[in-house]
Each structure stands twice: as C-alpha cells, then as structure tokens.
C-alpha cells in the first residue's frame, strides 16, 4: 500500500510540478540588455531538474505517508471482532 501510494505521489508530482515551474521559474530579460541571449540554458536546466526531482521526492513522501495511514486504517477494519468465550468457572444455568 505504501509503495503504491508513493509511486502515485511521484506520478502526480510529475504532472503538477512542470506547470508550476513555468510561472515560477527565473527568467526574462534584465533591463538595459540586448535580446541575443534570453536565458542561461545550463542554469535553467539545472534549476528545472532540481525542482522537478525535489517535487517528486515531496510527492513520494506525501504519498507514502497517506499510504501508511490508509494501510493502518484498512488493517483495523479487516480484523473481525471476536466474542470472548465465557470463563470456565462462571457458567450459570
């Protein structure tokens, strides 16, 4: 359960983080510069890769925690409640 939820968290992060990076990533032209080089490509690649891997790690951790909680809750629901047999000396007829 935990592994499945962690992998689901990583998959969700893989879809959520890139759009979030598109508006939060550093970039643009500094003032009073020419438009020959818009961004430093290696810096942007490092930044985007680091943020994506971090987002996947966070998503995996959150998914694993949710999977652990669900696993615990489901294990308690699966256990049948057993009636205790009466003690041997307490039988009254």
C-alpha positions, 0 to 999 in steps of 0.5 A, a space after each residue: 500500500 505504501 509503495 503504491 501510494 508513493 509511486 502515485 505521489 511521484 506520478 502526480 508530482 510529475 504532472 503538477 510540478 512542470 506547470 508550476 515551474 513555468 510561472 515560477 521559474 527565473 527568467 526574462 530579460 534584465 533591463 538595459 540588455 540586448 535580446 541575443 541571449 534570453 536565458 542561461 540554458 545550463 542554469 535553467 536546466 539545472 534549476 528545472 531538474 532540481 525542482 522537478 526531482 525535489 517535487 517528486 521526492 515531496 510527492 513520494 513522501 506525501 504519498 507514502 505517508 497517506 499510504 501508511 495511514 490508509 494501510 493502518 486504517 484498512 488493517 483495523 477494519 479487516 480484523 473481525 471482532 471476536 466474542 470472548 468465550 465465557 470463563 470456565 468457572 462462571 457458567 450459570 444455568 
